[in-house]
Each structure stands twice: as structure tokens, then as C-alpha cells.
């Protein structure tokens, strides 16, 4: 008779043990799900915060751009572009090819003019560099008639050696903008507009 009672008792104990284990497992699952939900909410709030920050930054940039344009109207537009030309005139290269043992092919030079005046001539120096940053050779190119709010591109010569190129602006001339800049032209600190081709009376600025 005792054996008849032992098996049900053992079965009951096993049922209780498995039941407790299942409850603990469900509690852990709920805890993990709750933590995942908390992390998801934090990520969502963070994304919203970043989006708001990005919108604020864009508003600040737009306001600064408007301020600069308004300043250009008050200073006199040509003088504004002359004084801030580095923000509007830039030079870059194409995605040229390099050989396994060195050498540069398919190189072109582009001048971008974001002012409201055409550029007559832009002189660019191209340095062909070795891996150790030693200059292998130097060439000079002149790009002419770059339109306002436009670009001009010319092909540069290949090089049998070199792994990269370095660009340097040498001079920029724009008669419509009354702008004559040269890398060797001094810019006196007491002259707020030193790159005029023909100086104008200060009361006209």
C-alpha cells in the first residue's frame, strides 16, 4: 500500500518543481521583455532628440546664410564676395587612377565658382606626389571663363610616377567682380578689401 502512495507523491513533487521552474522562467522572460521595451523607448526618445537637434542646427545654418546674404547687400555685393572668396571659389580633382607601381592617369581639374560673377582666369598648381610625400613634378594650369554659379574642368597630364596630387591656387582674376587675387600678393592688415583690381573710394563700399 505504501508504494501506491509514493508514486503520486513523487509525481506531485515533480509537478510542483516544474511549476516553480516555469514560473521563474516566465518571470525572467517578462523581465527581459520589459527591459527590451525600456531600451526601445529610450532609443525612440533619443532619435526624436537627435532629429530635433538636427532641425535646430539647420535653422541656425539657414539663419547664418541669410545673415551673410543680407550683409552682402549692405557691404556692396562685389566687395562681399572679394572679402569672403574662399567660401565661394574652390578647386578639386577628378577620381584619377593610380598604377600598381605608381603613376597617375585620367586626372582633371575643376574650379567651382559660387559667386554671382564670372571668373576670367584661375591659375592652379598641380603637384604630383610620391608615397613619401616628395614632389615628383609640378605643373601649372589656367582655367578661363568660369561662369557665375558654375564650374569649369580641364584635363591634366598623366604622370609616370606618383601616387597622389596636391592642388594649390596661384591666382584668380575677375574683372566683373573687380577681383584680383594672387598667392604672392600681400594683404595689408589695415585694408579691409585688399584684392580689388582697381581700388574704389571707401565711401562707395
ABEGO torsion letter per residue (X at the ends): XAAAAAAAAAAAAAAAAAAAAAAAAAAAAAAAAAAAAAAAAAAAAAAAAAAAAAAAAAAAAAAAAAAAAAAAAAAEAAAAAAAAAAAABBBBBBBBBBBAAEEBBGBBBBBBBABABBBABBBBBBBBBBAAGBBABBBBBBBBGBBBGBBBBBBBBBBABEABBBBBBABBBBAAAGBBBBAABBBBAABABAABABBBBAAAX
